[in-house]
Amino acid sequence: MQGQKQSRVDNLEKRMAAAVKVIQALINETENLKTMVFGQQELLKQFKEYNKALEKLKNINEEMQQVSEGEAKLEVPE
């Protein structure tokens, strides 16, 4: 009986170690993605049309929030 319990504990420890490795890989990949996104954001800021595009996105966001709150209807440009 003791051998069965020990093998079950060993099996659970192996599974836990595998889960930890997967979670660590996900954390590392998230950090890599975060670094890439920050780099791309800094690159985009160098474009001369960046401020205009940012303002346009802000306006679109405000319109979408009004639509979600039921204050206005979204007009789709043709």
N, CA, C and O atoms as a GROMACS GRO file, in nm:
protein
  312
    1MET      N    1   0.082  -0.120   0.000
    1MET     CA    2   0.000   0.000   0.000
    1MET      C    3   0.086   0.126   0.000
    1MET      O    4   0.056   0.224  -0.068
    2GLN      N    5   0.195   0.120   0.079
    2GLN     CA    6   0.283   0.237   0.087
    2GLN      C    7   0.347   0.267  -0.048
    2GLN      O    8   0.367   0.384  -0.082
    3GLY      N    9   0.380   0.163  -0.125
    3GLY     CA   10   0.441   0.182  -0.257
    3GLY      C   11   0.346   0.252  -0.352
    3GLY      O   12   0.388   0.335  -0.433
    4GLN      N   13   0.218   0.218  -0.344
    4GLN     CA   14   0.120   0.281  -0.431
    4GLN      C   15   0.105   0.429  -0.399
    4GLN      O   16   0.093   0.513  -0.488
    5LYS      N   17   0.105   0.460  -0.270
    5LYS     CA   18   0.093   0.601  -0.230
    5LYS      C   19   0.214   0.680  -0.278
    5LYS      O   20   0.202   0.793  -0.325
    6GLN      N   21   0.333   0.618  -0.264
    6GLN     CA   22   0.455   0.688  -0.305
    6GLN      C   23   0.457   0.711  -0.455
    6GLN      O   24   0.495   0.818  -0.501
    7SER      N   25   0.415   0.611  -0.532
    7SER     CA   26   0.415   0.628  -0.678
    7SER      C   27   0.312   0.734  -0.719
    7SER      O   28   0.334   0.809  -0.815
    8ARG      N   29   0.202   0.740  -0.646
    8ARG     CA   30   0.102   0.844  -0.676
    8ARG      C   31   0.158   0.983  -0.645
    8ARG      O   32   0.137   1.077  -0.721
    9VAL      N   33   0.228   0.994  -0.534
    9VAL     CA   34   0.290   1.122  -0.498
    9VAL      C   35   0.395   1.159  -0.602
    9VAL      O   36   0.402   1.275  -0.643
   10ASP      N   37   0.476   1.062  -0.646
   10ASP     CA   38   0.576   1.089  -0.748
   10ASP      C   39   0.510   1.136  -0.877
   10ASP      O   40   0.558   1.230  -0.941
   11ASN      N   41   0.400   1.071  -0.915
   11ASN     CA   42   0.328   1.108  -1.036
   11ASN      C   43   0.273   1.250  -1.024
   11ASN      O   44   0.284   1.328  -1.119
   12LEU      N   45   0.217   1.285  -0.911
   12LEU     CA   46   0.164   1.420  -0.889
   12LEU      C   47   0.276   1.524  -0.892
   12LEU      O   48   0.256   1.634  -0.944
   13GLU      N   49   0.392   1.489  -0.837
   13GLU     CA   50   0.506   1.581  -0.839
   13GLU      C   51   0.553   1.605  -0.982
   13GLU      O   52   0.587   1.718  -1.018
   14LYS      N   53   0.557   1.501  -1.064
   14LYS     CA   54   0.597   1.515  -1.204
   14LYS      C   55   0.498   1.602  -1.280
   14LYS      O   56   0.538   1.688  -1.359
   15ARG      N   57   0.369   1.581  -1.255
   15ARG     CA   58   0.267   1.660  -1.322
   15ARG      C   59   0.275   1.807  -1.279
   15ARG      O   60   0.260   1.897  -1.362
   16MET      N   61   0.300   1.829  -1.152
   16MET     CA   62   0.313   1.965  -1.102
   16MET      C   63   0.436   2.033  -1.163
   16MET      O   64   0.430   2.150  -1.200
   17ALA      N   65   0.546   1.961  -1.173
   17ALA     CA   66   0.666   2.018  -1.234
   17ALA      C   67   0.642   2.052  -1.380
   17ALA      O   68   0.688   2.156  -1.429
   18ALA      N   69   0.569   1.967  -1.451
   18ALA     CA   70   0.537   1.994  -1.591
   18ALA      C   71   0.449   2.118  -1.602
   18ALA      O   72   0.469   2.201  -1.691
   19ALA      N   73   0.352   2.132  -1.513
   19ALA     CA   74   0.264   2.249  -1.515
   19ALA      C   75   0.343   2.376  -1.486
   19ALA      O   76   0.319   2.480  -1.547
   20VAL      N   77   0.436   2.369  -1.393
   20VAL     CA   78   0.520   2.484  -1.360
   20VAL      C   79   0.603   2.525  -1.481
   20VAL      O   80   0.618   2.644  -1.509
   21LYS      N   81   0.657   2.427  -1.554
   21LYS     CA   82   0.736   2.458  -1.674
   21LYS      C   83   0.650   2.528  -1.779
   21LYS      O   84   0.695   2.623  -1.842
   22VAL      N   85   0.528   2.480  -1.798
   22VAL     CA   86   0.439   2.541  -1.896
   22VAL      C   87   0.405   2.684  -1.856
   22VAL      O   88   0.408   2.775  -1.939
   23ILE      N   89   0.374   2.704  -1.729
   23ILE     CA   90   0.341   2.839  -1.681
   23ILE      C   91   0.461   2.932  -1.696
   23ILE      O   92   0.444   3.048  -1.733
   24GLN      N   93   0.581   2.883  -1.666
   24GLN     CA   94   0.701   2.965  -1.680
   24GLN      C   95   0.723   3.002  -1.827
   24GLN      O   96   0.762   3.115  -1.857
   25ALA      N   97   0.699   2.907  -1.918
   25ALA     CA   98   0.713   2.936  -2.060
   25ALA      C   99   0.612   3.043  -2.104
   25ALA      O  100   0.646   3.131  -2.183
   26LEU      N  101   0.490   3.036  -2.052
   26LEU     CA  102   0.389   3.137  -2.083
   26LEU      C  103   0.429   3.274  -2.031
   26LEU      O  104   0.410   3.376  -2.098
   27ILE      N  105   0.485   3.278  -1.911
   27ILE     CA  106   0.532   3.405  -1.854
   27ILE      C  107   0.643   3.463  -1.940
   27ILE      O  108   0.644   3.583  -1.969
   28ASN      N  109   0.736   3.379  -1.982
   28ASN     CA  110   0.846   3.427  -2.067
   28ASN      C  111   0.795   3.479  -2.200
   28ASN      O  112   0.840   3.583  -2.248
   29GLU      N  113   0.701   3.408  -2.260
   29GLU     CA  114   0.645   3.451  -2.388
   29GLU      C  115   0.569   3.583  -2.372
   29GLU      O  116   0.575   3.669  -2.460
   30THR      N  117   0.498   3.599  -2.262
   30THR     CA  118   0.427   3.724  -2.236
   30THR      C  119   0.525   3.840  -2.224
   30THR      O  120   0.499   3.949  -2.276
   31GLU      N  121   0.635   3.819  -2.157
   31GLU     CA  122   0.738   3.923  -2.144
   31GLU      C  123   0.796   3.958  -2.281
   31GLU      O  124   0.820   4.076  -2.310
   32ASN      N  125   0.819   3.857  -2.365
   32ASN     CA  126   0.871   3.883  -2.499
   32ASN      C  127   0.771   3.965  -2.580
   32ASN      O  128   0.809   4.060  -2.648
   33LEU      N  129   0.644   3.928  -2.572
   33LEU     CA  130   0.541   4.002  -2.645
   33LEU      C  131   0.530   4.145  -2.596
   33LEU      O  132   0.513   4.238  -2.675
   34LYS      N  133   0.541   4.163  -2.466
   34LYS     CA  134   0.534   4.297  -2.407
   34LYS      C  135   0.649   4.384  -2.460
   34LYS      O  136   0.628   4.500  -2.495
   35THR      N  137   0.767   4.327  -2.467
   35THR     CA  138   0.882   4.399  -2.518
   35THR      C  139   0.863   4.437  -2.665
   35THR      O  140   0.895   4.548  -2.706
   36MET      N  141   0.810   4.342  -2.743
   36MET     CA  142   0.786   4.370  -2.886
   36MET      C  143   0.682   4.480  -2.903
   36MET      O  144   0.698   4.567  -2.988
   37VAL      N  145   0.575   4.476  -2.824
   37VAL     CA  146   0.470   4.577  -2.836
   37VAL      C  147   0.524   4.714  -2.801
   37VAL      O  148   0.493   4.812  -2.870
   38PHE      N  149   0.603   4.724  -2.696
   38PHE     CA  150   0.660   4.854  -2.660
   38PHE      C  151   0.752   4.905  -2.770
   38PHE      O  152   0.752   5.024  -2.801
   39GLY      N  153   0.829   4.816  -2.830
   39GLY     CA  154   0.917   4.856  -2.939
   39GLY      C  155   0.839   4.905  -3.059
   39GLY      O  156   0.874   5.006  -3.120
   40GLN      N  157   0.733   4.833  -3.094
   40GLN     CA  158   0.649   4.875  -3.207
   40GLN      C  159   0.581   5.009  -3.178
   40GLN      O  160   0.567   5.093  -3.267
   41GLN      N  161   0.539   5.027  -3.054
   41GLN     CA  162   0.475   5.153  -3.018
   41GLN      C  163   0.572   5.269  -3.033
   41GLN      O  164   0.536   5.375  -3.084
   42GLU      N  165   0.693   5.249  -2.989
   42GLU     CA  166   0.793   5.356  -3.002
   42GLU      C  167   0.824   5.382  -3.149
   42GLU      O  168   0.847   5.497  -3.187
   43LEU      N  169   0.827   5.279  -3.230
   43LEU     CA  170   0.850   5.296  -3.373
   43LEU      C  171   0.736   5.375  -3.438
   43LEU      O  172   0.761   5.466  -3.518
   44LEU      N  173   0.613   5.341  -3.403
   44LEU     CA  174   0.498   5.412  -3.458
   44LEU      C  175   0.499   5.560  -3.422
   44LEU      O  176   0.457   5.644  -3.501
   45LYS      N  177   0.545   5.590  -3.303
   45LYS     CA  178   0.549   5.729  -3.260
   45LYS      C  179   0.641   5.814  -3.347
   45LYS      O  180   0.628   5.936  -3.350
   46GLN      N  181   0.733   5.750  -3.419
   46GLN     CA  182   0.826   5.823  -3.504
   46GLN      C  183   0.763   5.868  -3.635
   46GLN      O  184   0.817   5.955  -3.703
   47PHE      N  185   0.649   5.809  -3.673
   47PHE     CA  186   0.583   5.848  -3.797
   47PHE      C  187   0.518   5.985  -3.781
   47PHE      O  188   0.462   6.016  -3.676
   48LYS      N  189   0.525   6.066  -3.886
   48LYS     CA  190   0.475   6.202  -3.877
   48LYS      C  191   0.323   6.209  -3.866
   48LYS      O  192   0.271   6.308  -3.815
   49GLU      N  193   0.250   6.109  -3.910
   49GLU     CA  194   0.104   6.108  -3.902
   49GLU      C  195   0.053   6.046  -3.771
   49GLU      O  196  -0.068   6.026  -3.755
   50TYR      N  197   0.141   6.015  -3.680
   50TYR     CA  198   0.104   5.945  -3.556
   50TYR      C  199   0.001   6.022  -3.475
   50TYR      O  200  -0.098   5.964  -3.430
   51ASN      N  201   0.022   6.152  -3.454
   51ASN     CA  202  -0.068   6.230  -3.370
   51ASN      C  203  -0.208   6.240  -3.430
   51ASN      O  204  -0.308   6.234  -3.359
   52LYS      N  205  -0.215   6.254  -3.563
   52LYS     CA  206  -0.346   6.260  -3.629
   52LYS      C  207  -0.419   6.126  -3.614
   52LYS      O  208  -0.538   6.123  -3.584
   53ALA      N  209  -0.346   6.017  -3.634
   53ALA     CA  210  -0.407   5.884  -3.621
   53ALA      C  211  -0.452   5.859  -3.478
   53ALA      O  212  -0.556   5.798  -3.455
   54LEU      N  213  -0.374   5.905  -3.382
   54LEU     CA  214  -0.409   5.888  -3.241
   54LEU      C  215  -0.538   5.962  -3.208
   54LEU      O  216  -0.625   5.909  -3.139
   55GLU      N  217  -0.550   6.085  -3.256
   55GLU     CA  218  -0.672   6.162  -3.233
   55GLU      C  219  -0.793   6.094  -3.296
   55GLU      O  220  -0.901   6.091  -3.238
   56LYS      N  221  -0.773   6.041  -3.416
   56LYS     CA  222  -0.883   5.972  -3.484
   56LYS      C  223  -0.927   5.850  -3.405
   56LYS      O  224  -1.047   5.825  -3.391
   57LEU      N  225  -0.831   5.774  -3.353
   57LEU     CA  226  -0.864   5.657  -3.271
   57LEU      C  227  -0.936   5.697  -3.143
   57LEU      O  228  -1.027   5.627  -3.098
   58LYS      N  229  -0.896   5.808  -3.083
   58LYS     CA  230  -0.963   5.856  -2.962
   58LYS      C  231  -1.109   5.891  -2.992
   58LYS      O  232  -1.198   5.858  -2.915
   59ASN      N  233  -1.131   5.958  -3.105
   59ASN     CA  234  -1.268   5.994  -3.144
   59ASN      C  235  -1.352   5.869  -3.169
   59ASN      O  236  -1.468   5.862  -3.126
   60ILE      N  237  -1.295   5.773  -3.237
   60ILE     CA  238  -1.368   5.648  -3.263
   60ILE      C  239  -1.401   5.579  -3.132
   60ILE      O  240  -1.511   5.526  -3.115
   61ASN      N  241  -1.307   5.579  -3.039
   61ASN     CA  242  -1.329   5.516  -2.908
   61ASN      C  243  -1.442   5.585  -2.833
   61ASN      O  244  -1.526   5.518  -2.772
   62GLU      N  245  -1.445   5.718  -2.836
   62GLU     CA  246  -1.552   5.792  -2.769
   62GLU      C  247  -1.687   5.758  -2.830
   62GLU      O  248  -1.786   5.742  -2.759
   63GLU      N  249  -1.691   5.749  -2.963
   63GLU     CA  250  -1.816   5.713  -3.031
   63GLU      C  251  -1.862   5.574  -2.992
   63GLU      O  252  -1.981   5.550  -2.970
   64MET      N  253  -1.768   5.482  -2.984
   64MET     CA  254  -1.802   5.344  -2.948
   64MET      C  255  -1.854   5.337  -2.804
   64MET      O  256  -1.945   5.260  -2.774
   65GLN      N  257  -1.796   5.416  -2.716
   65GLN     CA  258  -1.844   5.419  -2.578
   65GLN      C  259  -1.985   5.475  -2.570
   65GLN      O  260  -2.067   5.425  -2.493
   66GLN      N  261  -2.014   5.576  -2.649
   66GLN     CA  262  -2.149   5.633  -2.651
   66GLN      C  263  -2.248   5.531  -2.704
   66GLN      O  264  -2.360   5.521  -2.653
   67VAL      N  265  -2.208   5.456  -2.804
   67VAL     CA  266  -2.297   5.353  -2.858
   67VAL      C  267  -2.323   5.245  -2.754
   67VAL      O  268  -2.436   5.200  -2.738
   68SER      N  269  -2.218   5.204  -2.682
   68SER     CA  270  -2.236   5.100  -2.582
   68SER      C  271  -2.322   5.146  -2.465
   68SER      O  272  -2.386   5.066  -2.398
   69GLU      N  273  -2.321   5.277  -2.440
   69GLU     CA  274  -2.404   5.333  -2.333
   69GLU      C  275  -2.543   5.368  -2.383
   69GLU      O  276  -2.630   5.408  -2.305
   70GLY      N  277  -2.565   5.353  -2.514
   70GLY     CA  278  -2.696   5.381  -2.572
   70GLY      C  279  -2.723   5.528  -2.595
   70GLY      O  280  -2.839   5.566  -2.615
   71GLU      N  281  -2.621   5.612  -2.593
   71GLU     CA  282  -2.641   5.756  -2.610
   71GLU      C  283  -2.645   5.798  -2.756
   71GLU      O  284  -2.708   5.899  -2.789
   72ALA      N  285  -2.580   5.724  -2.843
   72ALA     CA  286  -2.575   5.763  -2.983
   72ALA      C  287  -2.575   5.637  -3.070
   72ALA      O  288  -2.550   5.526  -3.023
   73LYS      N  289  -2.602   5.659  -3.196
   73LYS     CA  290  -2.599   5.549  -3.291
   73LYS      C  291  -2.473   5.563  -3.376
   73LYS      O  292  -2.433   5.672  -3.416
   74LEU      N  293  -2.412   5.451  -3.401
   74LEU     CA  294  -2.290   5.450  -3.479
   74LEU      C  295  -2.323   5.468  -3.626
   74LEU      O  296  -2.408   5.398  -3.681
   75GLU      N  297  -2.256   5.561  -3.689
   75GLU     CA  298  -2.273   5.583  -3.831
   75GLU      C  299  -2.157   5.516  -3.904
   75GLU      O  300  -2.041   5.544  -3.876
   76VAL      N  301  -2.191   5.428  -3.996
   76VAL     CA  302  -2.090   5.358  -4.071
   76VAL      C  303  -2.062   5.434  -4.200
   76VAL      O  304  -2.154   5.453  -4.280
   77PRO      N  305  -1.939   5.477  -4.222
   77PRO     CA  306  -1.908   5.549  -4.346
   77PRO      C  307  -1.916   5.456  -4.464
   77PRO      O  308  -1.886   5.337  -4.453
   78GLU      N  309  -1.958   5.508  -4.578
   78GLU     CA  310  -1.970   5.424  -4.698
   78GLU      C  311  -1.844   5.418  -4.777
   78GLU      O  312  -1.838   5.352  -4.880
   0.00000   0.00000   0.00000
